[in-house]
Amino acid sequence: MEKEIEKVLDDTIANENIVACLSANRHGLCIGARGNISSQSSGLLVALLDQAQKLEPQSGPPVVVLETSKNTCLIHKHGVTGVIVKKLDQPN
């Protein structure tokens, strides 16, 4: 399974709009990371997603979106927790 996740991370970071990606298990341990993201943040990101799930426990897994002036961070769980950091489209 790790080789599959490594391939997904490599394919994801190859996109020019993606600046970072990370995958973590249900305990918050980092499985893999690419780009400008710390593997040490995996526990915090999984905990954030777990807390968001408590807002509507009967619904499916949430997608947490964090946005800065330059980037958008998407956090979602589908078996493992995936994190993608994308550059925001800058107006010309």
N, C-alpha and C positions, 0 to 999 in steps of 0.2 A: 504494500500500500504506500509506503514512503516514496518509492520510486515514482509512482503515479502522481503523488502530491508534488514532488520535486519538478516533474515535467510540467504540471499545471502552473506552478510558480514561475518557471522559466518562460513558458508561453505567455503568461500574464504580463511579466515585466518587460517583455519584448515590445509591447504596445507603447507607442510614443507618448501617449497621454498618461500612462501609469508611471508614477514615481516610486512606488513601493507596494509590496504585498507580503502577507504573512499568513501562516496557517498554524492553528493551535488545537490541541486536544481538549476534551471536556474538563480537564483539570487545570487548564491554562498553560500547559507546557508547550513551548514553541516546537513545532514540527519542522518548520522551515521559514526563512524570510529572505526577501530580495529587495534591493534598493535602499532607500533612505528611511529605514524603520529599525528600531531596536528590538531584538528578540526578547529583551527583558520586559517589554510592554505587553507581551501576550497574556499574562495573567490578568492585568488590569483590563484589557480589552474584552476578555471572556467574562470577567466579573461584571463589566458594564452591560454586556449583552444579557447576562443572566438577570440583572436587576430590571432591565427594560422588559423582559418576559413577564415579570411579576405585575406589570401594569395591566395586562390583559392575559391572564394565565390560560384562558380557554381558547385563545386564538393560536395560530401557527407561530413559528419562530419569527421574531421581529427583525427588521433591518434597521440598524442604528446608523444615522448619518451625522457626521461631525464636519463642520465647514469652517475654514479659515479664509483669510483674504486671498490666498493663493491655491489652496487644495481642498478637496472633499475626501473624507475618509468614510468608507462603507464597511460595516461589520455585519456579518450574517452567519448563521449556523445551518449547515446541512451535513450532518454527521460530524464533521470537524468545523471549527470556526474559521472563517476566511475574512481577511481584512485586505481591502484595496484602497490605496491612496492615489487619487487622480488629480492632475492639474485642472484647475478651473479654466473654462474658456474665457479668455480675456477679450473684452470688446476692442475692436480696432479703432 
